[in-house]
Amino acid sequence: MPTDLPSRDGARIEEARRMLAASPGDGGRLEALFAALDALGEPGTPDEAVARSNHGEALRRQGRVAEALAHHHRALAWLPGFGGVHFNLGLTLQALGRLSEAVDAYGEAARLMPDLAAALCNQGVLLRALGQLEAADVALRDALARDRALMPAWLNLGAVLQAAGRSDRVAACFRNALALRPDLAEAHANLGIALKEAGRIAESVPALERALALGLPDAGGVLAQLVQQQRHLCRWGGLAERSARLVAAVRDGATQQAHPWIFLGEGAGPALERRCAERYSAWRTRTAPATRFQHGRGARDRLRVGYLSADFQEHATAALIAELIERHDRRRVEVIGYSYGPDDGGPMRRRLAGAFDRFVDLSTVPHAEAAARIHDDGVDILVDLKGHTQGARIEIPAQRPAPVQVQWLGYPGTTGAPCFDYVIGDPIVTPFDRQAGYSERIVQLPACYQPNDRRRVIGATPTPAACGLPERGFVFCCFNAPYKITPALFDLWCRLLMAVPGSVLWLLEGAPEVSDNLRREAACRGPAPERLVFAPRLPPADHLARYRLADLFLDTTPVGAHTTASDALWAGLPVLTVPGDGFAARVGASLLRAVGLPDLAVPDLDAYEAVAIRLASQPGELADLKARLTAGRDRAPLFDTDRMARSLERAFATMWAIHVAGEAPRSFAAPED
């Protein structure tokens, strides 16, 4: 101790040190020692530094995180070269949400204590949360190199590979975690999702069921996944009970992790859909840094618009948006494509990369850096094309890199995320009287919210025999994904088959067991199983050509056809739909209005059934509908890409004018020319 300290202070400190040695876990005595040392500017011994850091960790566990942080910093001042103190500091910084600083603390702990695999594991977890997948991969593999039995490292490495699209290795990581902890519900859940994403849907179900049986802090996410996989497989046994549990969990606020896209399939109504989306968005963005970007409000001669998506390759969204990007008026807007999805090297990827004024690949860029890039590029309006669809990185727009942010096209509903100012719809999918169902303000385009590509090629029409269809007989068609088929709707379809002799139901092929399951369900309802015909997946031009063999497209509900309905109409096939309450159930009606066939959007399922039977029995009326569709297709607003581009540009201009005026976002209808 310094020689100029009063002797009574030295005695007090020595007494505190004796008490510490006698009762090292006594928090009160520790505080007395640390307070005495701090008051006198006295450095602690190495043992006291460790004790101080351990005391800070005890405070963190009690929720006294700010106090804990002060103790860790003082301990580091006393003993900067001890890895355990850096590790405890990392835990506290992590609890405070200061993830980047925590990453550095864990890294220093690992450097000073090379055998401390847990430090590298924790570092990898946080790097993953920050979107730094490559660095997370390195940290977690390094942790496992030091301790192959470190179960959390296997669990998190699997999550990193999953986020990076490395589906070939993901399941093995989760199985390694389960070999170490067979009762770990989280690993069973992650394994189930990994198998689902690898296309092994049937294998995913037992893993998801096991996770639910073991129990999870928030079971809603796994319950939603299990419901969705049963839908994909058309395994309807027990589905109604699980769906009811999912709706109850959202209604009662018992889950944050239930996926909003899956929840749309419940048809629970806009209020619960918004609640689900808001809770999920808050959970997904819980580690996103607070807004730190400054934005200007000046007038613009030309707006800079960024389109953000993972789907700039062979994907339904890309098929809809490609010509729109090409047709944007460069006097009004500059458009930048921000892609965080894979580059499949295909023609659509090349087309889009050439269509944007600039095309930026963010696929390996962490969330914070991606947001900074968008901000530094001076984007005025950021348009997110993903929402809550698969592969979305909502963590990027959550950081508010642009002054005006919009969600559009990819997700048919509210994101529930406060980072989005607007949702773009139209008078059918987003009526103003449904504003309460959206956290975003509604912007209505005048004709239809959905763009289309007039360059889509329709191949040569195949023969019925080549498609497994009869030479004669009415062909009801639905090429929606099987998960959109509900038991109640399938009941109705089977009644149609029974009411129209010789008719068939032409469906899109799904997972291997789907055809068997649906044929078995049909047999229970009356129609012979062979009256269900399944179409394999084909390249776009050949797929479009098949529509010409069908007589009527039967839409689904509560999640209807979107791109699929546009495909049918483009190929000349009328679509029959029932508008529901939510966006996802109203797209078909919007498309029919924009193509000149609004009478095919009928008020309820009774009318749907009656109209389908009438059209099947009156070939003249159906022929007239097809003739109207074919004759008016090229003039219809649905396929007028230039009109769509101008409408969207006027909407952007209005959004920017509201921003420049310093006003809060407000709902509006985009003006027409």
VOVEX-368758 format. One line per 3 residues: number of its first residue (from 1); for each residue x, y, z of C-alpha. Coordinates in Angstrom, 2 decimals. Layout:
N
NUM	X:Y:Z ~ ...;
//
This chain:
673
1	0.00:0.00:0.00 ~ 1.16:3.59:-0.46 ~ 3.18:4.69:2.59;
4	1.30:7.98:2.92 ~ -2.06:6.31:3.72 ~ -3.34:6.88:7.26;
7	-2.67:3.83:9.36 ~ -6.34:3.45:10.24 ~ -7.21:3.07:6.51;
10	-4.56:0.44:6.07 ~ -5.93:-1.40:9.06 ~ -9.46:-1.21:7.64;
13	-8.35:-2.68:4.34 ~ -6.32:-5.40:5.95 ~ -9.30:-6.28:8.14;
16	-11.53:-6.48:5.05 ~ -9.00:-8.71:3.38 ~ -8.93:-11.01:6.37;
19	-12.74:-11.20:6.24 ~ -12.59:-12.00:2.53 ~ -10.16:-14.82:3.16;
22	-12.40:-16.16:5.90 ~ -15.71:-15.80:3.98 ~ -15.00:-15.42:0.25;
25	-18.70:-15.73:-0.70 ~ -19.95:-13.03:1.64 ~ -21.25:-10.32:-0.69;
28	-21.46:-7.66:1.99 ~ -17.87:-8.15:3.07 ~ -16.73:-8.15:-0.54;
31	-18.48:-4.83:-1.10 ~ -16.75:-3.43:1.98 ~ -13.36:-4.47:0.66;
34	-13.98:-3.14:-2.85 ~ -15.40:0.14:-1.55 ~ -12.37:0.64:0.69;
37	-9.94:-0.04:-2.13 ~ -11.84:2.22:-4.52 ~ -12.04:5.06:-2.01;
40	-8.31:4.99:-1.47 ~ -7.31:4.31:-5.04 ~ -5.77:1.08:-3.85;
43	-5.14:-1.67:-6.44 ~ -6.29:-5.13:-5.55 ~ -4.22:-8.28:-5.52;
46	-4.76:-10.89:-8.27 ~ -6.91:-12.94:-5.90 ~ -9.00:-9.88:-5.10;
49	-9.40:-9.08:-8.81 ~ -10.73:-12.57:-9.43 ~ -13.01:-12.28:-6.41;
52	-14.26:-8.93:-7.69 ~ -15.04:-10.34:-11.12 ~ -16.78:-13.35:-9.58;
55	-18.80:-11.00:-7.41 ~ -19.76:-9.08:-10.55 ~ -20.92:-12.32:-12.15;
58	-23.06:-13.05:-9.09 ~ -24.62:-9.61:-9.46 ~ -25.31:-10.28:-13.15;
61	-27.17:-13.44:-12.23 ~ -29.28:-11.35:-9.85 ~ -30.12:-8.92:-12.66;
64	-27.90:-6.14:-11.28 ~ -26.09:-5.84:-14.59 ~ -24.86:-2.24:-14.42;
67	-23.26:-2.88:-11.02 ~ -21.70:-6.06:-12.38 ~ -20.15:-4.17:-15.29;
70	-18.46:-1.68:-12.95 ~ -16.90:-4.51:-10.94 ~ -15.61:-6.26:-14.07;
73	-13.98:-3.09:-15.36 ~ -12.28:-2.48:-12.01 ~ -11.16:-6.12:-11.89;
76	-9.62:-5.74:-15.34 ~ -7.78:-2.64:-14.18 ~ -6.29:-4.76:-11.39;
79	-5.67:-7.90:-13.44 ~ -5.85:-7.26:-17.24 ~ -4.09:-10.46:-18.21;
82	-6.56:-12.99:-16.76 ~ -8.93:-14.58:-19.26 ~ -11.59:-15.45:-16.70;
85	-12.23:-11.77:-15.98 ~ -12.64:-11.07:-19.73 ~ -15.06:-14.01:-19.96;
88	-17.20:-12.64:-17.12 ~ -17.11:-9.22:-18.75 ~ -18.37:-10.83:-21.97;
91	-21.32:-12.38:-20.12 ~ -22.29:-8.99:-18.69 ~ -21.90:-7.10:-21.95;
94	-24.02:-9.76:-23.62 ~ -26.73:-9.28:-20.97 ~ -26.64:-5.55:-21.70;
97	-27.11:-6.17:-25.42 ~ -23.66:-4.76:-26.26 ~ -22.92:-7.69:-28.50;
100	-19.94:-6.38:-30.45 ~ -18.11:-5.51:-27.24 ~ -19.00:-8.91:-25.81;
103	-17.53:-10.58:-28.91 ~ -14.23:-8.80:-28.25 ~ -14.27:-9.76:-24.56;
106	-14.82:-13.44:-25.36 ~ -12.08:-13.28:-27.97 ~ -9.62:-11.89:-25.45;
109	-10.65:-14.56:-22.92 ~ -9.93:-17.26:-25.50 ~ -6.57:-15.71:-26.38;
112	-5.48:-15.61:-22.75 ~ -6.93:-19.03:-21.89 ~ -6.55:-21.25:-25.00;
115	-8.33:-24.16:-23.32 ~ -11.46:-22.08:-22.61 ~ -13.60:-23.44:-25.44;
118	-16.73:-21.86:-23.91 ~ -15.37:-18.38:-24.72 ~ -15.13:-19.22:-28.41;
121	-18.54:-20.84:-28.33 ~ -20.12:-17.74:-26.81 ~ -18.28:-15.59:-29.31;
124	-19.67:-17.68:-32.16 ~ -23.20:-17.37:-30.79 ~ -22.98:-13.59:-30.79;
127	-21.31:-13.39:-34.18 ~ -24.24:-15.38:-35.54 ~ -26.69:-12.96:-33.90;
130	-24.83:-10.10:-35.56 ~ -25.12:-11.79:-38.94 ~ -21.36:-12.44:-39.18;
133	-21.81:-16.03:-40.27 ~ -18.31:-16.71:-41.59 ~ -16.67:-15.45:-38.41;
136	-19.20:-17.38:-36.30 ~ -18.38:-20.54:-38.24 ~ -14.66:-20.08:-37.52;
139	-15.20:-19.42:-33.81 ~ -17.48:-22.39:-33.28 ~ -15.24:-24.80:-35.19;
142	-12.30:-23.56:-33.12 ~ -14.31:-24.20:-29.95 ~ -15.05:-27.75:-31.08;
145	-11.41:-28.32:-31.96 ~ -10.65:-27.60:-28.31 ~ -13.60:-29.54:-26.88;
148	-15.51:-31.96:-29.11 ~ -17.97:-32.60:-26.29 ~ -19.09:-28.97:-26.07;
151	-22.75:-29.47:-26.90 ~ -23.69:-25.76:-27.28 ~ -21.02:-25.39:-29.95;
154	-22.56:-28.18:-32.05 ~ -26.00:-26.66:-31.57 ~ -24.90:-23.22:-32.66;
157	-22.68:-24.41:-35.50 ~ -25.74:-26.13:-36.91 ~ -27.68:-22.86:-36.66;
160	-24.89:-20.97:-38.42 ~ -24.71:-23.48:-41.26 ~ -28.50:-23.36:-41.50;
163	-28.49:-19.57:-41.83 ~ -25.74:-19.82:-44.44 ~ -27.74:-22.30:-46.53;
166	-25.36:-25.22:-45.86 ~ -28.15:-27.76:-45.54 ~ -25.81:-30.69:-46.26;
169	-24.07:-30.32:-42.89 ~ -26.77:-28.90:-40.63 ~ -28.54:-32.08:-39.53;
172	-25.24:-33.74:-38.60 ~ -24.44:-30.90:-36.18 ~ -27.78:-31.19:-34.43;
175	-27.43:-34.97:-34.23 ~ -24.01:-34.52:-32.60 ~ -25.62:-32.21:-30.05;
178	-28.29:-34.83:-29.38 ~ -25.67:-37.53:-28.94 ~ -24.37:-35.45:-26.04;
181	-27.81:-34.38:-24.73 ~ -30.57:-36.70:-26.02 ~ -33.20:-34.85:-23.99;
184	-32.41:-31.38:-25.38 ~ -35.67:-30.11:-26.84 ~ -33.99:-27.25:-28.71;
187	-31.75:-29.66:-30.63 ~ -34.71:-31.83:-31.63 ~ -36.55:-28.68:-32.79;
190	-33.58:-27.46:-34.80 ~ -33.08:-30.89:-36.32 ~ -36.70:-30.95:-37.41;
193	-36.43:-27.55:-39.08 ~ -33.15:-28.52:-40.74 ~ -34.71:-31.66:-42.20;
196	-37.68:-29.63:-43.41 ~ -35.42:-27.10:-45.14 ~ -33.50:-29.95:-46.77;
199	-36.78:-31.16:-48.29 ~ -37.06:-34.16:-45.95 ~ -40.44:-33.08:-44.62;
202	-41.69:-36.46:-43.43 ~ -38.49:-36.97:-41.40 ~ -38.92:-33.57:-39.78;
205	-42.21:-34.40:-38.09 ~ -40.93:-36.88:-35.41 ~ -38.16:-34.46:-34.42;
208	-40.63:-31.59:-34.02 ~ -43.02:-33.80:-32.07 ~ -40.19:-34.91:-29.77;
211	-39.22:-31.29:-29.12 ~ -42.79:-30.44:-28.12 ~ -43.01:-33.49:-25.88;
214	-39.80:-32.54:-24.05 ~ -41.00:-28.98:-23.54 ~ -39.69:-25.62:-24.69;
217	-39.73:-22.17:-23.06 ~ -41.69:-20.91:-26.09 ~ -43.33:-23.86:-27.81;
220	-45.21:-21.70:-30.32 ~ -42.43:-21.71:-32.89 ~ -42.13:-25.48:-33.01;
223	-45.90:-25.95:-32.84 ~ -46.27:-23.66:-35.87 ~ -43.61:-25.61:-37.77;
226	-45.31:-28.89:-36.96 ~ -48.66:-27.54:-38.16 ~ -47.05:-26.36:-41.39;
229	-45.29:-29.65:-42.09 ~ -48.54:-31.54:-41.58 ~ -50.11:-29.18:-44.09;
232	-47.27:-29.75:-46.56 ~ -47.78:-33.50:-46.25 ~ -51.59:-33.27:-46.23;
235	-51.52:-35.26:-42.99 ~ -54.72:-33.98:-41.48 ~ -55.04:-36.27:-38.46;
238	-54.73:-34.13:-35.31 ~ -54.16:-30.99:-37.37 ~ -57.28:-29.19:-36.16;
241	-56.30:-29.66:-32.51 ~ -52.77:-28.38:-33.09 ~ -54.06:-25.43:-35.10;
244	-56.41:-24.51:-32.25 ~ -53.47:-24.64:-29.81 ~ -51.46:-22.37:-32.08;
247	-54.24:-19.81:-32.37 ~ -54.73:-19.88:-28.59 ~ -51.00:-19.34:-27.99;
250	-51.00:-16.26:-30.21 ~ -54.27:-14.96:-28.78 ~ -53.05:-15.41:-25.19;
253	-49.63:-13.88:-25.83 ~ -47.94:-17.18:-24.97 ~ -45.54:-17.17:-27.91;
256	-43.17:-14.85:-29.70 ~ -41.71:-17.47:-32.01 ~ -44.79:-18.56:-33.96;
259	-43.94:-17.73:-37.56 ~ -46.34:-15.14:-39.05 ~ -46.30:-16.72:-42.52;
262	-47.44:-20.03:-41.06 ~ -50.03:-18.29:-38.91 ~ -51.67:-16.76:-41.99;
265	-52.83:-20.28:-42.82 ~ -55.03:-20.33:-39.73 ~ -57.32:-17.63:-41.11;
268	-57.54:-16.21:-37.58 ~ -58.20:-12.68:-38.80 ~ -56.16:-9.49:-39.16;
271	-56.07:-8.61:-35.45 ~ -54.42:-11.88:-34.39 ~ -52.22:-11.90:-37.49;
274	-50.91:-8.50:-36.48 ~ -50.35:-9.64:-32.89 ~ -48.41:-12.66:-34.12;
277	-46.29:-10.55:-36.47 ~ -45.52:-7.87:-33.88 ~ -44.34:-10.36:-31.29;
280	-42.30:-12.31:-33.82 ~ -40.67:-9.16:-35.22 ~ -39.75:-8.01:-31.72;
283	-38.19:-11.40:-30.99 ~ -36.28:-11.54:-34.28 ~ -34.85:-8.04:-33.90;
286	-34.13:-8.18:-30.16 ~ -30.36:-8.03:-30.74 ~ -30.43:-5.43:-33.51;
289	-28.49:-2.29:-32.54 ~ -30.45:0.85:-31.81 ~ -31.00:3.23:-34.71;
292	-27.86:5.24:-35.29 ~ -28.21:6.57:-38.81 ~ -28.92:10.22:-39.61;
295	-31.21:10.94:-42.56 ~ -31.82:14.06:-44.61 ~ -35.14:15.49:-45.75;
298	-34.20:17.47:-48.83 ~ -36.10:17.49:-52.10 ~ -34.84:15.13:-54.79;
301	-34.74:15.46:-58.57 ~ -34.53:11.68:-58.67 ~ -35.26:9.32:-55.80;
304	-32.80:6.59:-54.97 ~ -34.79:3.41:-54.29 ~ -33.25:0.24:-52.90;
307	-34.93:-3.15:-53.32 ~ -33.88:-5.64:-50.63 ~ -34.43:-9.37:-51.08;
310	-33.01:-12.87:-50.93 ~ -34.98:-13.88:-54.02 ~ -33.10:-12.35:-56.94;
313	-32.80:-15.69:-58.72 ~ -35.29:-18.32:-60.00 ~ -38.08:-17.45:-57.60;
316	-41.69:-16.31:-57.77 ~ -40.86:-12.80:-56.56 ~ -38.16:-12.40:-59.19;
319	-40.56:-13.61:-61.89 ~ -43.02:-10.89:-60.90 ~ -40.60:-8.01:-60.51;
322	-38.07:-8.43:-63.33 ~ -39.78:-6.36:-66.01 ~ -40.85:-3.72:-63.50;
325	-37.21:-3.04:-62.62 ~ -36.42:-2.76:-66.32 ~ -39.33:-0.38:-66.94;
328	-38.68:2.08:-64.10 ~ -38.34:5.64:-65.40 ~ -34.73:6.55:-64.68;
331	-35.65:10.23:-64.79 ~ -37.73:9.65:-61.65 ~ -35.87:6.91:-59.81;
334	-32.51:5.24:-59.56 ~ -32.91:1.63:-58.47 ~ -30.39:-0.47:-56.56;
337	-30.81:-4.19:-55.94 ~ -29.55:-5.42:-52.57 ~ -29.34:-9.21:-52.64;
340	-28.62:-11.39:-49.64 ~ -29.72:-14.68:-51.21 ~ -27.71:-17.23:-53.16;
343	-26.48:-16.64:-56.68 ~ -27.83:-19.60:-58.65 ~ -26.06:-18.45:-61.81;
346	-29.31:-18.71:-63.75 ~ -30.83:-16.46:-66.40 ~ -33.15:-14.67:-63.96;
349	-30.22:-13.73:-61.76 ~ -28.33:-12.36:-64.75 ~ -31.40:-10.49:-65.98;
352	-32.01:-8.80:-62.64 ~ -28.35:-7.97:-62.08 ~ -28.44:-6.14:-65.42;
355	-31.83:-4.52:-64.81 ~ -30.87:-2.56:-61.68 ~ -28.71:0.54:-61.96;
358	-26.52:-1.12:-59.37 ~ -26.64:-4.64:-57.97 ~ -25.07:-5.25:-54.56;
361	-24.43:-8.73:-53.14 ~ -24.90:-8.71:-49.36 ~ -25.11:-12.48:-48.96;
364	-21.99:-12.72:-46.80 ~ -22.25:-9.28:-45.21 ~ -23.34:-9.08:-41.54;
367	-26.61:-7.32:-40.71 ~ -25.02:-4.15:-39.32 ~ -22.61:-3.80:-42.23;
370	-25.40:-4.43:-44.72 ~ -27.49:-1.69:-43.13 ~ -24.49:0.65:-43.13;
373	-23.89:-0.05:-46.83 ~ -27.49:0.83:-47.68 ~ -27.26:4.02:-45.64;
376	-23.89:5.01:-47.09 ~ -25.28:4.51:-50.60 ~ -27.75:7.28:-49.85;
379	-30.92:5.23:-50.35 ~ -34.01:7.40:-49.93 ~ -36.64:4.64:-49.95;
382	-35.84:1.05:-49.02 ~ -38.34:-1.53:-50.31 ~ -38.18:-4.86:-48.52;
385	-39.49:-7.67:-50.75 ~ -39.32:-10.42:-48.11 ~ -41.28:-9.52:-45.00;
388	-41.58:-12.77:-43.05 ~ -41.00:-15.20:-45.91 ~ -38.27:-17.85:-45.87;
391	-34.73:-16.55:-45.58 ~ -35.74:-13.01:-44.61 ~ -33.21:-10.85:-42.78;
394	-35.49:-8.36:-41.08 ~ -32.51:-7.44:-38.90 ~ -31.26:-5.24:-41.78;
397	-34.25:-2.89:-42.16 ~ -34.72:-2.99:-38.38 ~ -31.64:-0.72:-38.16;
400	-33.39:1.98:-40.22 ~ -30.75:2.46:-42.92 ~ -33.13:4.54:-45.08;
403	-35.37:7.45:-44.10 ~ -38.45:5.86:-45.69 ~ -38.95:2.09:-45.49;
406	-41.61:0.02:-47.24 ~ -42.62:-3.62:-47.31 ~ -44.12:-4.92:-50.51;
409	-44.92:-7.97:-52.62 ~ -43.21:-10.87:-50.86 ~ -45.30:-11.04:-47.69;
412	-49.11:-10.76:-47.86 ~ -49.81:-9.16:-44.52 ~ -48.38:-6.89:-41.86;
415	-44.82:-7.42:-40.69 ~ -45.67:-5.94:-37.29 ~ -42.24:-4.30:-37.41;
418	-42.00:-0.60:-36.48 ~ -39.11:-0.12:-38.92 ~ -41.55:-0.16:-41.87;
421	-43.50:2.98:-42.60 ~ -45.70:1.64:-45.37 ~ -47.19:-1.51:-46.88;
424	-48.04:-1.33:-50.57 ~ -51.37:-2.87:-51.57 ~ -54.45:-1.90:-53.55;
427	-58.16:-1.27:-52.86 ~ -58.90:-5.02:-52.75 ~ -56.04:-6.54:-50.75;
430	-55.60:-3.60:-48.35 ~ -58.85:-1.65:-47.98 ~ -58.41:1.41:-45.79;
433	-61.06:0.12:-43.39 ~ -58.61:-2.69:-42.50 ~ -55.82:-0.32:-41.43;
436	-56.08:-1.60:-37.83 ~ -54.68:-4.92:-39.02 ~ -51.39:-3.29:-40.11;
439	-48.55:-1.70:-38.19 ~ -47.55:-0.02:-41.46 ~ -49.63:2.69:-43.14;
442	-51.49:1.44:-46.20 ~ -50.57:2.70:-49.66 ~ -52.98:1.69:-52.40;
445	-51.86:1.38:-56.01 ~ -54.82:2.13:-58.27 ~ -55.11:-1.15:-60.22;
448	-53.29:-3.98:-58.45 ~ -50.42:-4.28:-56.01 ~ -48.80:-7.09:-58.02;
451	-46.52:-6.47:-61.00 ~ -46.09:-9.00:-63.79 ~ -43.59:-9.88:-66.47;
454	-44.86:-9.72:-70.03 ~ -41.73:-11.49:-71.23 ~ -42.78:-14.79:-69.68;
457	-42.68:-17.43:-72.37 ~ -45.45:-20.03:-72.67 ~ -44.21:-23.27:-74.18;
460	-45.92:-25.61:-76.61 ~ -49.19:-27.04:-75.28 ~ -48.73:-30.71:-74.35;
463	-51.29:-33.42:-75.02 ~ -53.66:-34.44:-72.24 ~ -52.18:-37.93:-72.27;
466	-48.70:-36.50:-71.69 ~ -50.00:-34.89:-68.51 ~ -51.98:-37.90:-67.32;
469	-55.30:-36.23:-68.11 ~ -58.29:-37.85:-69.81 ~ -59.07:-36.90:-73.40;
472	-62.53:-35.83:-72.31 ~ -63.91:-34.54:-69.06 ~ -63.83:-31.25:-67.18;
475	-60.45:-30.40:-65.63 ~ -60.58:-28.56:-62.30 ~ -57.07:-27.29:-61.60;
478	-55.20:-25.98:-58.57 ~ -51.43:-25.66:-58.83 ~ -51.10:-24.04:-55.42;
481	-48.67:-25.70:-53.03 ~ -50.37:-28.57:-51.13 ~ -50.05:-26.82:-47.76;
484	-52.73:-24.35:-48.88 ~ -55.32:-27.14:-49.24 ~ -57.50:-27.34:-46.13;
487	-59.66:-30.35:-45.23 ~ -62.82:-28.22:-45.54 ~ -61.88:-27.02:-49.01;
490	-60.98:-30.54:-50.09 ~ -64.45:-31.65:-48.97 ~ -65.89:-29.06:-51.35;
493	-63.62:-30.11:-54.21 ~ -64.69:-33.71:-53.79 ~ -68.32:-32.61:-53.97;
496	-67.50:-30.90:-57.26 ~ -66.05:-34.13:-58.64 ~ -69.16:-36.01:-57.58;
499	-71.43:-33.35:-59.13 ~ -69.58:-33.21:-62.47 ~ -69.34:-36.71:-64.01;
502	-66.05:-37.46:-65.72 ~ -64.28:-34.49:-64.17 ~ -60.80:-34.64:-62.65;
505	-58.91:-32.54:-60.12 ~ -55.43:-31.59:-61.33 ~ -53.05:-30.74:-58.49;
508	-49.39:-29.88:-58.14 ~ -47.12:-32.65:-56.94 ~ -45.81:-32.19:-53.40;
511	-43.81:-34.31:-51.00 ~ -43.74:-38.03:-51.89 ~ -46.66:-39.01:-49.66;
514	-49.00:-36.15:-50.66 ~ -50.60:-37.89:-53.61 ~ -51.28:-41.03:-51.57;
517	-52.71:-39.01:-48.68 ~ -55.04:-36.98:-50.88 ~ -56.19:-39.97:-52.89;
520	-57.00:-41.77:-49.65 ~ -58.91:-38.70:-48.43 ~ -60.79:-38.53:-51.73;
523	-61.79:-42.18:-51.50 ~ -63.29:-41.49:-48.05 ~ -65.37:-38.69:-49.56;
526	-66.67:-40.47:-52.65 ~ -64.54:-39.75:-55.74 ~ -62.38:-42.54:-57.10;
529	-58.71:-41.90:-56.25 ~ -57.70:-41.91:-59.92 ~ -59.74:-38.75:-60.46;
532	-56.92:-36.87:-58.75 ~ -54.07:-36.18:-61.19 ~ -50.73:-34.81:-59.98;
535	-48.50:-32.56:-62.06 ~ -44.72:-32.75:-61.57 ~ -42.69:-29.56:-61.33;
538	-41.45:-28.32:-64.72 ~ -39.44:-25.36:-66.05 ~ -41.48:-22.13:-66.19;
541	-42.39:-22.17:-69.91 ~ -43.53:-25.79:-69.82 ~ -45.41:-25.23:-66.58;
544	-47.32:-22.29:-68.06 ~ -48.19:-24.33:-71.14 ~ -49.99:-26.92:-69.02;
547	-52.59:-24.41:-67.89 ~ -54.09:-24.49:-71.38 ~ -55.30:-28.04:-70.76;
550	-57.33:-27.03:-67.68 ~ -60.85:-25.61:-67.67 ~ -61.05:-23.74:-64.36;
553	-58.53:-22.83:-61.67 ~ -59.88:-23.35:-58.14 ~ -58.27:-20.97:-55.67;
556	-57.59:-21.87:-52.03 ~ -58.43:-20.06:-48.80 ~ -57.40:-18.63:-46.32;
559	-54.09:-18.46:-48.20 ~ -54.83:-18.14:-51.87 ~ -52.87:-18.20:-55.10;
562	-50.59:-15.23:-55.75 ~ -47.96:-15.71:-58.47 ~ -49.70:-18.97:-59.34;
565	-52.97:-17.15:-60.08 ~ -51.16:-14.65:-62.30 ~ -49.56:-17.56:-64.14;
568	-52.98:-19.10:-64.77 ~ -54.46:-15.83:-66.00 ~ -51.44:-15.12:-68.22;
571	-51.90:-18.55:-69.81 ~ -55.64:-17.90:-70.36 ~ -57.17:-19.95:-67.53;
574	-59.97:-18.31:-65.46 ~ -59.56:-18.35:-61.68 ~ -62.41:-18.80:-59.19;
577	-61.78:-17.34:-55.74 ~ -63.43:-16.32:-52.46 ~ -62.00:-13.15:-50.88;
580	-61.38:-13.52:-47.16 ~ -60.53:-11.05:-44.41 ~ -56.75:-10.96:-44.75;
583	-54.38:-9.86:-47.50 ~ -53.37:-13.46:-48.26 ~ -57.00:-14.39:-48.93;
586	-57.74:-11.41:-51.19 ~ -55.00:-11.56:-53.81 ~ -57.05:-13.63:-56.27;
589	-59.85:-11.04:-56.16 ~ -57.37:-8.25:-56.80 ~ -55.90:-10.03:-59.82;
592	-59.34:-10.79:-61.27 ~ -60.38:-7.15:-60.94 ~ -57.19:-6.06:-62.70;
595	-57.67:-8.55:-65.54 ~ -61.32:-7.73:-66.14 ~ -63.01:-10.78:-64.55;
598	-64.19:-9.43:-61.16 ~ -67.32:-11.63:-61.25 ~ -65.15:-14.70:-60.56;
601	-64.43:-13.39:-57.05 ~ -67.51:-14.73:-55.28 ~ -68.72:-13.89:-51.77;
604	-68.52:-17.26:-50.01 ~ -67.81:-20.95:-50.42 ~ -71.44:-21.75:-51.20;
607	-71.28:-19.41:-54.19 ~ -67.85:-20.80:-55.12 ~ -69.28:-24.31:-55.26;
610	-72.36:-23.22:-57.23 ~ -70.36:-21.21:-59.78 ~ -67.85:-24.04:-60.28;
613	-70.67:-26.51:-61.00 ~ -72.42:-24.03:-63.30 ~ -69.30:-23.33:-65.34;
616	-68.53:-27.05:-65.59 ~ -72.03:-27.70:-66.93 ~ -72.26:-24.69:-69.26;
619	-69.32:-24.83:-71.66 ~ -70.54:-21.79:-73.56 ~ -70.26:-19.51:-70.52;
622	-66.80:-20.82:-69.71 ~ -65.70:-20.37:-73.33 ~ -66.87:-16.74:-73.18;
625	-64.82:-16.17:-70.03 ~ -61.70:-17.62:-71.65 ~ -62.28:-15.53:-74.78;
628	-62.63:-12.35:-72.69 ~ -59.46:-13.20:-70.79 ~ -57.45:-13.93:-73.92;
631	-58.71:-10.90:-75.85 ~ -58.13:-8.45:-73.02 ~ -54.94:-9.85:-71.57;
634	-52.47:-7.52:-73.24 ~ -54.54:-4.43:-72.37 ~ -55.39:-5.44:-68.81;
637	-53.89:-3.41:-65.95 ~ -52.62:-6.65:-64.41 ~ -50.16:-7.10:-67.27;
640	-49.44:-3.43:-67.99 ~ -45.95:-3.16:-66.54 ~ -45.43:0.45:-67.59;
643	-48.61:1.47:-65.82 ~ -47.49:-0.38:-62.72 ~ -44.08:1.32:-62.81;
646	-45.62:4.79:-63.07 ~ -48.08:4.04:-60.23 ~ -45.27:2.83:-58.00;
649	-43.10:5.84:-58.81 ~ -45.96:8.20:-57.93 ~ -46.40:6.33:-54.65;
652	-42.68:6.73:-53.90 ~ -42.90:10.45:-54.70 ~ -45.80:10.89:-52.28;
655	-43.99:8.99:-49.53 ~ -40.97:11.23:-49.99 ~ -43.06:14.41:-50.00;
658	-44.61:13.38:-46.68 ~ -41.12:12.75:-45.30 ~ -39.74:16.06:-46.56;
661	-42.65:17.89:-44.93 ~ -41.69:16.33:-41.61 ~ -45.03:14.57:-41.30;
664	-45.67:11.11:-39.89 ~ -46.36:8.41:-42.48 ~ -50.03:8.33:-43.47;
667	-52.22:6.08:-45.57 ~ -52.98:7.24:-49.09 ~ -54.09:6.11:-52.51;
670	-51.41:6.62:-55.13 ~ -52.68:9.07:-57.76 ~ -53.32:7.94:-61.30;
673	-52.09:9.80:-64.37;
//
